[in-house]
Amino acid sequence: MLTPEEITDLREYTEMTQIQMAQLFRVRPSEVIAWENGTREPETEQMEKLERLLASQAKKERFKFY
């Protein structure tokens, strides 16, 4: 499970805005903001995708989850 700081670091590492990350995860930008400030945790499926994104160490690419 990623911490709010790790989610923020991951988003910044992948050079995504909060809006871009929200689009990738098909949530509202306010959801990403809540993940990053710790007021809400991503659902299990979203957390798994965050962990996959982290493991891929991808940067400046188009992301697609299947």
Steps between C-alpha positions, in 0.01 A plus 500: 500500500637838398499795736362840394858626462591204278196564280603864460861399428382246243280755324782750491752239383273403211462870422122490522272768631226406744253534214701264278526243779128529563433435131733200503324349802156611385424698813438865568800726565367556853551127560871524413531806723339304785745211445791740515388684812405179679131566548404203283670180394481364147271202455669161469495500119641852483771416755602198293530723194707754695732222612531372140581849382764531772651161414520590130714808575348644184551865426361725228307221334139432430361281770233243436357245737347184364 
